[in-house]
């Protein structure tokens, strides 16, 4: 991983399910077949990019996969013109993230203009996933209800074997987080399974910079043979 990217991931300590960026990802299950439009939105309601989404078994989706990923990064010269269509099989997933920058909101509308999905109002079946890299205590807040989840990211401990993050910790939200507290290792993912309308923000509220340095333990010792 390039140093600049690694530094940015460590430095990012706040996330928003409405406008995912960095290590934050939102996923929406696509169940209804047909043609849809994905709109990338900046600010209030400025549509800066659009993609056509075909959900099989509609014509043209014969080779559709079970998932499609959309990068929400807005190009330097933004345009609302439709880009090449994306295809996904019914029962699959549409995932959204921003590889750089501040991210953007995303909305999926059907052929009649009805809203199928809006990242600013996640619905039942949607997923909000984030990888927390910097150790410390985080608060995940569902902004509509004010209900919170306490997530603690532990400080890495040196050992004889290379550190590998554990599998993502899954949490369910419906009138509350279950469980209400989680402990994660650095780089371990947190996946919130949404059971009702929700909008979530993640904030670092107490950083953990590890044990105080011990200069004597760190000082190299030399011996003459």
Secondary structure, 3 states (H helix, E strand, C coil): CCHHHHHHHHHCCEEEHHHCCCCCEEEEEECCCEEEEEEEEECCCEEEEEEEEEEECCCCCCCCEEEEEEECCCCCCCCCCEEEEEEEEEEEEEEEECCCCCCCEEEEEECCCCEEEECCCECCCCEEEEECCCCEEEEEEECCCCCEEEEEECCCCCCCCCCCCCCCEEEEECCCEECCEEEECCCCEEEEEECCCECEEEEEEEECCCCCCCHHHHCCCCCCC
